[in-house]
Amino acid sequence: GALSGLSLSLPVPDGRSRAVPVTPANIAELRRRFPVLALLRRHGDRGHEDQELAALELVAQALEQSGVGFALVDPERDPELARELGEGPPGPPKWGQGHPWDPRNGDRDPLGP
């Protein structure tokens, strides 16, 4: 395919935390620091959290030089900030205003097939 031959070299973990919880105190700094800021929802099932966080840290380390940052949003811990960032309460996604595409209207996921 079009992406064959491309690869991403994952670095050796250096122990620095790059996937940080987003808070009202640090959101402005994160937005200034990273041209692209990926906000990831922390979910209630924390059974695999250590493994997921370790993988995310490697990806964050690999992409940091490209200006991509990762922040974790916890709707249960800070529901007001989560709503401000477009995250609602836990559950299925709420489509509509503020979303770039809406499958209810026949829109296709821009990242999908």
NUZARO-833571 format. One record per atom (N, C-alpha, C): residue number from 0; residue in one letter; atom name; x, y, z. Coordinates in nm, 3 decimals. Layout:
+-----+---------+-------+---------+---------+---------+
| num | residuo | atomo |    east |   north |      up |
+-----+---------+-------+---------+---------+---------+
| NUM |       a |    CA |       X |       Y |       Z |
...
+-----+---------+-------+---------+---------+---------+
END
This chain:
+-----+---------+-------+---------+---------+---------+
| num | residuo | atomo |    east |   north |      up |
+-----+---------+-------+---------+---------+---------+
|   0 |       g |     N |   0.082 |  -0.119 |   0.000 |
|   0 |       g |    CA |   0.000 |   0.000 |   0.000 |
|   0 |       g |     C |   0.086 |   0.124 |   0.000 |
|   1 |       a |     N |   0.018 |   0.235 |   0.015 |
|   1 |       a |    CA |   0.084 |   0.366 |   0.012 |
|   1 |       a |     C |   0.180 |   0.385 |   0.128 |
|   2 |       l |     N |   0.157 |   0.315 |   0.237 |
|   2 |       l |    CA |   0.242 |   0.333 |   0.355 |
|   2 |       l |     C |   0.350 |   0.227 |   0.369 |
|   3 |       s |     N |   0.357 |   0.133 |   0.275 |
|   3 |       s |    CA |   0.458 |   0.029 |   0.288 |
|   3 |       s |     C |   0.597 |   0.091 |   0.281 |
|   4 |       g |     N |   0.686 |   0.039 |   0.360 |
|   4 |       g |    CA |   0.821 |   0.092 |   0.364 |
|   4 |       g |     C |   0.841 |   0.200 |   0.469 |
|   5 |       l |     N |   0.732 |   0.254 |   0.525 |
|   5 |       l |    CA |   0.743 |   0.353 |   0.631 |
|   5 |       l |     C |   0.743 |   0.282 |   0.764 |
|   6 |       s |     N |   0.821 |   0.333 |   0.856 |
|   6 |       s |    CA |   0.823 |   0.272 |   0.989 |
|   6 |       s |     C |   0.846 |   0.380 |   1.093 |
|   7 |       l |     N |   0.814 |   0.345 |   1.215 |
|   7 |       l |    CA |   0.835 |   0.434 |   1.328 |
|   7 |       l |     C |   0.929 |   0.362 |   1.423 |
|   8 |       s |     N |   1.042 |   0.422 |   1.447 |
|   8 |       s |    CA |   1.137 |   0.362 |   1.541 |
|   8 |       s |     C |   1.099 |   0.405 |   1.682 |
|   9 |       l |     N |   1.069 |   0.308 |   1.764 |
|   9 |       l |    CA |   1.035 |   0.338 |   1.902 |
|   9 |       l |     C |   1.163 |   0.348 |   1.983 |
|  10 |       p |     N |   1.172 |   0.450 |   2.066 |
|  10 |       p |    CA |   1.293 |   0.470 |   2.145 |
|  10 |       p |     C |   1.297 |   0.377 |   2.265 |
|  11 |       v |     N |   1.411 |   0.372 |   2.328 |
|  11 |       v |    CA |   1.426 |   0.301 |   2.455 |
|  11 |       v |     C |   1.366 |   0.392 |   2.562 |
|  12 |       p |     N |   1.280 |   0.338 |   2.648 |
|  12 |       p |    CA |   1.218 |   0.423 |   2.751 |
|  12 |       p |     C |   1.324 |   0.494 |   2.836 |
|  13 |       d |     N |   1.303 |   0.626 |   2.859 |
|  13 |       d |    CA |   1.398 |   0.703 |   2.937 |
|  13 |       d |     C |   1.346 |   0.736 |   3.077 |
|  14 |       g |     N |   1.225 |   0.691 |   3.109 |
|  14 |       g |    CA |   1.170 |   0.711 |   3.243 |
|  14 |       g |     C |   1.097 |   0.842 |   3.264 |
|  15 |       r |     N |   1.103 |   0.934 |   3.169 |
|  15 |       r |    CA |   1.029 |   1.060 |   3.182 |
|  15 |       r |     C |   0.882 |   1.037 |   3.149 |
|  16 |       s |     N |   0.795 |   1.098 |   3.225 |
|  16 |       s |    CA |   0.651 |   1.086 |   3.200 |
|  16 |       s |     C |   0.608 |   1.191 |   3.099 |
|  17 |       r |     N |   0.551 |   1.145 |   2.989 |
|  17 |       r |    CA |   0.506 |   1.236 |   2.883 |
|  17 |       r |     C |   0.356 |   1.235 |   2.865 |
|  18 |       a |     N |   0.290 |   1.127 |   2.898 |
|  18 |       a |    CA |   0.145 |   1.120 |   2.892 |
|  18 |       a |     C |   0.094 |   1.161 |   3.030 |
|  19 |       v |     N |   0.059 |   1.289 |   3.043 |
|  19 |       v |    CA |   0.028 |   1.344 |   3.174 |
|  19 |       v |     C |  -0.121 |   1.368 |   3.190 |
|  20 |       p |     N |  -0.170 |   1.359 |   3.313 |
|  20 |       p |    CA |  -0.310 |   1.395 |   3.336 |
|  20 |       p |     C |  -0.330 |   1.543 |   3.310 |
|  21 |       v |     N |  -0.436 |   1.578 |   3.240 |
|  21 |       v |    CA |  -0.466 |   1.719 |   3.215 |
|  21 |       v |     C |  -0.548 |   1.771 |   3.332 |
|  22 |       t |     N |  -0.512 |   1.891 |   3.376 |
|  22 |       t |    CA |  -0.580 |   1.956 |   3.488 |
|  22 |       t |     C |  -0.610 |   2.100 |   3.449 |
|  23 |       p |     N |  -0.698 |   2.167 |   3.523 |
|  23 |       p |    CA |  -0.719 |   2.309 |   3.494 |
|  23 |       p |     C |  -0.589 |   2.390 |   3.506 |
|  24 |       a |     N |  -0.499 |   2.346 |   3.591 |
|  24 |       a |    CA |  -0.373 |   2.419 |   3.612 |
|  24 |       a |     C |  -0.273 |   2.401 |   3.498 |
|  25 |       n |     N |  -0.278 |   2.289 |   3.424 |
|  25 |       n |    CA |  -0.175 |   2.267 |   3.322 |
|  25 |       n |     C |  -0.226 |   2.268 |   3.178 |
|  26 |       i |     N |  -0.355 |   2.282 |   3.156 |
|  26 |       i |    CA |  -0.407 |   2.274 |   3.018 |
|  26 |       i |     C |  -0.351 |   2.385 |   2.929 |
|  27 |       a |     N |  -0.340 |   2.507 |   2.980 |
|  27 |       a |    CA |  -0.288 |   2.617 |   2.897 |
|  27 |       a |     C |  -0.143 |   2.591 |   2.858 |
|  28 |       e |     N |  -0.062 |   2.543 |   2.951 |
|  28 |       e |    CA |   0.078 |   2.512 |   2.921 |
|  28 |       e |     C |   0.089 |   2.400 |   2.818 |
|  29 |       l |     N |   0.007 |   2.296 |   2.832 |
|  29 |       l |    CA |   0.011 |   2.186 |   2.735 |
|  29 |       l |     C |  -0.027 |   2.235 |   2.596 |
|  30 |       r |     N |  -0.127 |   2.321 |   2.587 |
|  30 |       r |    CA |  -0.168 |   2.375 |   2.456 |
|  30 |       r |     C |  -0.059 |   2.461 |   2.395 |
|  31 |       r |     N |   0.014 |   2.536 |   2.477 |
|  31 |       r |    CA |   0.124 |   2.618 |   2.426 |
|  31 |       r |     C |   0.242 |   2.532 |   2.382 |
|  32 |       r |     N |   0.269 |   2.427 |   2.458 |
|  32 |       r |    CA |   0.387 |   2.345 |   2.434 |
|  32 |       r |     C |   0.376 |   2.256 |   2.311 |
|  33 |       f |     N |   0.255 |   2.208 |   2.284 |
|  33 |       f |    CA |   0.238 |   2.111 |   2.175 |
|  33 |       f |     C |   0.144 |   2.165 |   2.067 |
|  34 |       p |     N |   0.193 |   2.177 |   1.942 |
|  34 |       p |    CA |   0.105 |   2.217 |   1.832 |
|  34 |       p |     C |  -0.009 |   2.116 |   1.812 |
|  35 |       v |     N |   0.018 |   1.989 |   1.839 |
|  35 |       v |    CA |  -0.083 |   1.884 |   1.831 |
|  35 |       v |     C |  -0.090 |   1.819 |   1.968 |
|  36 |       l |     N |  -0.208 |   1.827 |   2.030 |
|  36 |       l |    CA |  -0.227 |   1.770 |   2.163 |
|  36 |       l |     C |  -0.339 |   1.667 |   2.155 |
|  37 |       a |     N |  -0.303 |   1.542 |   2.175 |
|  37 |       a |    CA |  -0.401 |   1.433 |   2.174 |
|  37 |       a |     C |  -0.455 |   1.416 |   2.316 |
|  38 |       l |     N |  -0.586 |   1.432 |   2.330 |
|  38 |       l |    CA |  -0.651 |   1.414 |   2.460 |
|  38 |       l |     C |  -0.711 |   1.274 |   2.463 |
|  39 |       l |     N |  -0.670 |   1.196 |   2.558 |
|  39 |       l |    CA |  -0.717 |   1.058 |   2.569 |
|  39 |       l |     C |  -0.799 |   1.044 |   2.697 |
|  40 |       r |     N |  -0.914 |   0.982 |   2.683 |
|  40 |       r |    CA |  -1.001 |   0.962 |   2.799 |
|  40 |       r |     C |  -0.953 |   0.844 |   2.882 |
|  41 |       r |     N |  -0.936 |   0.870 |   3.010 |
|  41 |       r |    CA |  -0.910 |   0.759 |   3.103 |
|  41 |       r |     C |  -1.041 |   0.690 |   3.126 |
|  42 |       h |     N |  -1.041 |   0.561 |   3.120 |
|  42 |       h |    CA |  -1.166 |   0.488 |   3.137 |
|  42 |       h |     C |  -1.170 |   0.419 |   3.272 |
|  43 |       g |     N |  -1.290 |   0.381 |   3.312 |
|  43 |       g |    CA |  -1.311 |   0.323 |   3.444 |
|  43 |       g |     C |  -1.239 |   0.191 |   3.464 |
|  44 |       d |     N |  -1.220 |   0.112 |   3.357 |
|  44 |       d |    CA |  -1.152 |  -0.017 |   3.369 |
|  44 |       d |     C |  -1.003 |   0.007 |   3.376 |
|  45 |       r |     N |  -0.946 |  -0.002 |   3.494 |
|  45 |       r |    CA |  -0.804 |   0.026 |   3.513 |
|  45 |       r |     C |  -0.722 |  -0.102 |   3.517 |
|  46 |       g |     N |  -0.780 |  -0.216 |   3.475 |
|  46 |       g |    CA |  -0.711 |  -0.343 |   3.484 |
|  46 |       g |     C |  -0.584 |  -0.352 |   3.402 |
|  47 |       h |     N |  -0.580 |  -0.288 |   3.285 |
|  47 |       h |    CA |  -0.464 |  -0.294 |   3.196 |
|  47 |       h |     C |  -0.394 |  -0.160 |   3.189 |
|  48 |       e |     N |  -0.420 |  -0.073 |   3.284 |
|  48 |       e |    CA |  -0.370 |   0.063 |   3.276 |
|  48 |       e |     C |  -0.218 |   0.071 |   3.268 |
|  49 |       d |     N |  -0.146 |  -0.009 |   3.347 |
|  49 |       d |    CA |   0.001 |  -0.002 |   3.346 |
|  49 |       d |     C |   0.058 |  -0.036 |   3.209 |
|  50 |       q |     N |   0.005 |  -0.140 |   3.145 |
|  50 |       q |    CA |   0.053 |  -0.180 |   3.013 |
|  50 |       q |     C |   0.019 |  -0.075 |   2.908 |
|  51 |       e |     N |  -0.104 |  -0.024 |   2.914 |
|  51 |       e |    CA |  -0.146 |   0.078 |   2.818 |
|  51 |       e |     C |  -0.063 |   0.205 |   2.834 |
|  52 |       l |     N |  -0.039 |   0.245 |   2.958 |
|  52 |       l |    CA |   0.038 |   0.366 |   2.983 |
|  52 |       l |     C |   0.183 |   0.350 |   2.938 |
|  53 |       a |     N |   0.241 |   0.233 |   2.957 |
|  53 |       a |    CA |   0.379 |   0.209 |   2.912 |
|  53 |       a |     C |   0.388 |   0.221 |   2.760 |
|  54 |       a |     N |   0.290 |   0.165 |   2.688 |
|  54 |       a |    CA |   0.289 |   0.176 |   2.542 |
|  54 |       a |     C |   0.268 |   0.320 |   2.499 |
|  55 |       l |     N |   0.176 |   0.390 |   2.565 |
|  55 |       l |    CA |   0.151 |   0.529 |   2.533 |
|  55 |       l |     C |   0.274 |   0.616 |   2.558 |
|  56 |       e |     N |   0.346 |   0.588 |   2.667 |
|  56 |       e |    CA |   0.468 |   0.664 |   2.697 |
|  56 |       e |     C |   0.572 |   0.648 |   2.585 |
|  57 |       l |     N |   0.586 |   0.527 |   2.532 |
|  57 |       l |    CA |   0.680 |   0.506 |   2.421 |
|  57 |       l |     C |   0.640 |   0.585 |   2.298 |
|  58 |       v |     N |   0.512 |   0.583 |   2.265 |
|  58 |       v |    CA |   0.463 |   0.658 |   2.149 |
|  58 |       v |     C |   0.482 |   0.808 |   2.173 |
|  59 |       a |     N |   0.449 |   0.854 |   2.294 |
|  59 |       a |    CA |   0.466 |   0.996 |   2.326 |
|  59 |       a |     C |   0.613 |   1.037 |   2.316 |
|  60 |       q |     N |   0.702 |   0.950 |   2.362 |
|  60 |       q |    CA |   0.846 |   0.980 |   2.353 |
|  60 |       q |     C |   0.889 |   0.988 |   2.207 |
|  61 |       a |     N |   0.839 |   0.897 |   2.123 |
|  61 |       a |    CA |   0.877 |   0.895 |   1.982 |
|  61 |       a |     C |   0.824 |   1.017 |   1.908 |
|  62 |       l |     N |   0.707 |   1.068 |   1.947 |
|  62 |       l |    CA |   0.645 |   1.179 |   1.873 |
|  62 |       l |     C |   0.671 |   1.316 |   1.933 |
|  63 |       e |     N |   0.732 |   1.321 |   2.050 |
|  63 |       e |    CA |   0.755 |   1.448 |   2.118 |
|  63 |       e |     C |   0.831 |   1.547 |   2.030 |
|  64 |       q |     N |   0.935 |   1.502 |   1.962 |
|  64 |       q |    CA |   1.016 |   1.590 |   1.878 |
|  64 |       q |     C |   0.937 |   1.644 |   1.759 |
|  65 |       s |     N |   0.827 |   1.577 |   1.724 |
|  65 |       s |    CA |   0.742 |   1.622 |   1.614 |
|  65 |       s |     C |   0.636 |   1.720 |   1.661 |
|  66 |       g |     N |   0.634 |   1.752 |   1.791 |
|  66 |       g |    CA |   0.537 |   1.848 |   1.842 |
|  66 |       g |     C |   0.404 |   1.788 |   1.880 |
|  67 |       v |     N |   0.401 |   1.657 |   1.902 |
|  67 |       v |    CA |   0.278 |   1.588 |   1.939 |
|  67 |       v |     C |   0.286 |   1.553 |   2.087 |
|  68 |       g |     N |   0.184 |   1.594 |   2.162 |
|  68 |       g |    CA |   0.178 |   1.564 |   2.304 |
|  68 |       g |     C |   0.055 |   1.483 |   2.336 |
|  69 |       f |     N |   0.057 |   1.415 |   2.449 |
|  69 |       f |    CA |  -0.055 |   1.331 |   2.492 |
|  69 |       f |     C |  -0.094 |   1.371 |   2.634 |
|  70 |       a |     N |  -0.222 |   1.393 |   2.655 |
|  70 |       a |    CA |  -0.275 |   1.427 |   2.787 |
|  70 |       a |     C |  -0.393 |   1.336 |   2.817 |
|  71 |       l |     N |  -0.405 |   1.296 |   2.941 |
|  71 |       l |    CA |  -0.510 |   1.205 |   2.984 |
|  71 |       l |     C |  -0.621 |   1.283 |   3.053 |
|  72 |       v |     N |  -0.743 |   1.267 |   3.003 |
|  72 |       v |    CA |  -0.860 |   1.334 |   3.059 |
|  72 |       v |     C |  -0.936 |   1.232 |   3.144 |
|  73 |       d |     N |  -0.967 |   1.268 |   3.268 |
|  73 |       d |    CA |  -1.042 |   1.179 |   3.356 |
|  73 |       d |     C |  -1.176 |   1.244 |   3.388 |
|  74 |       p |     N |  -1.284 |   1.204 |   3.314 |
|  74 |       p |    CA |  -1.415 |   1.266 |   3.335 |
|  74 |       p |     C |  -1.472 |   1.243 |   3.475 |
|  75 |       e |     N |  -1.429 |   1.136 |   3.540 |
|  75 |       e |    CA |  -1.480 |   1.110 |   3.674 |
|  75 |       e |     C |  -1.412 |   1.201 |   3.777 |
|  76 |       r |     N |  -1.285 |   1.227 |   3.759 |
|  76 |       r |    CA |  -1.210 |   1.310 |   3.854 |
|  76 |       r |     C |  -1.237 |   1.459 |   3.834 |
|  77 |       d |     N |  -1.248 |   1.503 |   3.709 |
|  77 |       d |    CA |  -1.268 |   1.645 |   3.680 |
|  77 |       d |     C |  -1.372 |   1.661 |   3.569 |
|  78 |       p |     N |  -1.502 |   1.640 |   3.602 |
|  78 |       p |    CA |  -1.606 |   1.644 |   3.499 |
|  78 |       p |     C |  -1.621 |   1.779 |   3.431 |
|  79 |       e |     N |  -1.596 |   1.888 |   3.503 |
|  79 |       e |    CA |  -1.609 |   2.021 |   3.442 |
|  79 |       e |     C |  -1.504 |   2.043 |   3.333 |
|  80 |       l |     N |  -1.380 |   2.007 |   3.362 |
|  80 |       l |    CA |  -1.274 |   2.019 |   3.262 |
|  80 |       l |     C |  -1.300 |   1.924 |   3.146 |
|  81 |       a |     N |  -1.347 |   1.804 |   3.174 |
|  81 |       a |    CA |  -1.377 |   1.707 |   3.068 |
|  81 |       a |     C |  -1.483 |   1.763 |   2.974 |
|  82 |       r |     N |  -1.588 |   1.825 |   3.029 |
|  82 |       r |    CA |  -1.692 |   1.885 |   2.944 |
|  82 |       r |     C |  -1.634 |   1.999 |   2.860 |
|  83 |       e |     N |  -1.548 |   2.080 |   2.921 |
|  83 |       e |    CA |  -1.485 |   2.191 |   2.848 |
|  83 |       e |     C |  -1.403 |   2.140 |   2.730 |
|  84 |       l |     N |  -1.340 |   2.023 |   2.748 |
|  84 |       l |    CA |  -1.256 |   1.965 |   2.643 |
|  84 |       l |     C |  -1.335 |   1.878 |   2.546 |
|  85 |       g |     N |  -1.466 |   1.872 |   2.564 |
|  85 |       g |    CA |  -1.550 |   1.796 |   2.472 |
|  85 |       g |     C |  -1.575 |   1.654 |   2.514 |
|  86 |       e |     N |  -1.533 |   1.617 |   2.634 |
|  86 |       e |    CA |  -1.556 |   1.482 |   2.685 |
|  86 |       e |     C |  -1.675 |   1.486 |   2.778 |
|  87 |       g |     N |  -1.770 |   1.399 |   2.753 |
|  87 |       g |    CA |  -1.885 |   1.391 |   2.841 |
|  87 |       g |     C |  -1.863 |   1.287 |   2.948 |
|  88 |       p |     N |  -1.970 |   1.252 |   3.016 |
|  88 |       p |    CA |  -1.959 |   1.147 |   3.117 |
|  88 |       p |     C |  -1.926 |   1.014 |   3.051 |
|  89 |       p |     N |  -1.876 |   0.917 |   3.129 |
|  89 |       p |    CA |  -1.845 |   0.786 |   3.071 |
|  89 |       p |     C |  -1.966 |   0.727 |   3.000 |
|  90 |       g |     N |  -1.941 |   0.655 |   2.893 |
|  90 |       g |    CA |  -2.048 |   0.593 |   2.816 |
|  90 |       g |     C |  -2.020 |   0.607 |   2.669 |
|  91 |       p |     N |  -2.118 |   0.572 |   2.587 |
|  91 |       p |    CA |  -2.096 |   0.582 |   2.442 |
|  91 |       p |     C |  -2.080 |   0.727 |   2.400 |
|  92 |       p |     N |  -2.011 |   0.752 |   2.289 |
|  92 |       p |    CA |  -1.989 |   0.889 |   2.244 |
|  92 |       p |     C |  -2.120 |   0.958 |   2.210 |
|  93 |       k |     N |  -2.126 |   1.086 |   2.234 |
|  93 |       k |    CA |  -2.241 |   1.168 |   2.199 |
|  93 |       k |     C |  -2.206 |   1.242 |   2.070 |
|  94 |       w |     N |  -2.274 |   1.208 |   1.961 |
|  94 |       w |    CA |  -2.243 |   1.270 |   1.833 |
|  94 |       w |     C |  -2.320 |   1.400 |   1.821 |
|  95 |       g |     N |  -2.270 |   1.490 |   1.743 |
|  95 |       g |    CA |  -2.341 |   1.615 |   1.719 |
|  95 |       g |     C |  -2.246 |   1.731 |   1.715 |
|  96 |       q |     N |  -2.292 |   1.843 |   1.766 |
|  96 |       q |    CA |  -2.215 |   1.967 |   1.759 |
|  96 |       q |     C |  -2.076 |   1.949 |   1.819 |
|  97 |       g |     N |  -1.976 |   1.996 |   1.748 |
|  97 |       g |    CA |  -1.839 |   1.988 |   1.797 |
|  97 |       g |     C |  -1.763 |   1.868 |   1.746 |
|  98 |       h |     N |  -1.831 |   1.773 |   1.683 |
|  98 |       h |    CA |  -1.763 |   1.656 |   1.628 |
|  98 |       h |     C |  -1.741 |   1.678 |   1.479 |
|  99 |       p |     N |  -1.625 |   1.637 |   1.426 |
|  99 |       p |    CA |  -1.596 |   1.662 |   1.285 |
|  99 |       p |     C |  -1.680 |   1.576 |   1.191 |
| 100 |       w |     N |  -1.737 |   1.469 |   1.240 |
| 100 |       w |    CA |  -1.821 |   1.383 |   1.156 |
| 100 |       w |     C |  -1.925 |   1.318 |   1.244 |
| 101 |       d |     N |  -2.037 |   1.284 |   1.185 |
| 101 |       d |    CA |  -2.148 |   1.227 |   1.260 |
| 101 |       d |     C |  -2.202 |   1.107 |   1.183 |
| 102 |       p |     N |  -2.179 |   0.984 |   1.232 |
| 102 |       p |    CA |  -2.222 |   0.865 |   1.158 |
| 102 |       p |     C |  -2.373 |   0.856 |   1.144 |
| 103 |       r |     N |  -2.450 |   0.925 |   1.228 |
| 103 |       r |    CA |  -2.596 |   0.921 |   1.215 |
| 103 |       r |     C |  -2.642 |   0.986 |   1.085 |
| 104 |       n |     N |  -2.560 |   1.076 |   1.031 |
| 104 |       n |    CA |  -2.595 |   1.144 |   0.906 |
| 104 |       n |     C |  -2.532 |   1.077 |   0.784 |
| 105 |       g |     N |  -2.475 |   0.959 |   0.803 |
| 105 |       g |    CA |  -2.410 |   0.890 |   0.692 |
| 105 |       g |     C |  -2.267 |   0.932 |   0.669 |
| 106 |       d |     N |  -2.213 |   1.019 |   0.757 |
| 106 |       d |    CA |  -2.073 |   1.061 |   0.744 |
| 106 |       d |     C |  -1.984 |   0.939 |   0.769 |
| 107 |       r |     N |  -1.872 |   0.937 |   0.700 |
| 107 |       r |    CA |  -1.775 |   0.831 |   0.720 |
| 107 |       r |     C |  -1.663 |   0.879 |   0.808 |
| 108 |       d |     N |  -1.613 |   0.789 |   0.891 |
| 108 |       d |    CA |  -1.499 |   0.819 |   0.977 |
| 108 |       d |     C |  -1.380 |   0.853 |   0.887 |
| 109 |       p |     N |  -1.321 |   0.973 |   0.900 |
| 109 |       p |    CA |  -1.209 |   1.009 |   0.814 |
| 109 |       p |     C |  -1.087 |   0.920 |   0.834 |
| 110 |       l |     N |  -1.079 |   0.850 |   0.946 |
| 110 |       l |    CA |  -0.966 |   0.760 |   0.970 |
| 110 |       l |     C |  -0.999 |   0.615 |   0.938 |
| 111 |       g |     N |  -1.125 |   0.592 |   0.902 |
| 111 |       g |    CA |  -1.170 |   0.454 |   0.876 |
| 111 |       g |     C |  -1.149 |   0.413 |   0.732 |
| 112 |       p |     N |  -1.196 |   0.294 |   0.698 |
| 112 |       p |    CA |  -1.176 |   0.242 |   0.560 |
| 112 |       p |     C |  -1.253 |   0.319 |   0.456 |
+-----+---------+-------+---------+---------+---------+
END
